[in-house]
Amino acid sequence: MNVRPLTTDEELRRYVDFGQEVYRDNSHWVPPDAHQLIELLSGRGGFNADSQVQAFWVEEGGRLLATITAVNDD
């Protein structure tokens, strides 16, 4: 298993798309606005200038298993 930070918009897009895979059978799930979420995860929007945001994913054998985001907003 490998946990790694995400740095590109392509990786963040895969992070966002992962939710659709996880919740595909949940008729009550409402997907987020992908553009807005990518902006938040990249640190380009939604938080003040002193905030730090880092998205991560867990993968094994090229398969995405989980996502997580760390936010430091002093």
Secondary structure as the mmCIF struct_conf table of DSSP 4:
data_model
#
loop_
_struct_conf.conf_type_id
_struct_conf.id
_struct_conf.beg_label_comp_id
_struct_conf.beg_label_asym_id
_struct_conf.beg_label_seq_id
_struct_conf.end_label_comp_id
_struct_conf.end_label_asym_id
_struct_conf.end_label_seq_id
STRN STRN1 ASN A 2 PRO A 5
BEND BEND1 THR A 8 THR A 8
HELX_RH_AL_P HELX_RH_AL_P1 ASP A 9 VAL A 22
TURN_TY1_P TURN_TY1_P1 TYR A 23 ASP A 25
TURN_TY1_P TURN_TY1_P2 SER A 27 HIS A 28
HELX_RH_AL_P HELX_RH_AL_P2 ALA A 34 SER A 42
TURN_TY1_P TURN_TY1_P3 GLY A 43 GLY A 43
BEND BEND2 ARG A 44 PHE A 47
TURN_TY1_P TURN_TY1_P4 ALA A 49 ASP A 50
STRN STRN2 GLN A 52 GLU A 60
TURN_TY1_P TURN_TY1_P5 GLY A 61 GLY A 62
STRN STRN3 ARG A 63 ASN A 72
#
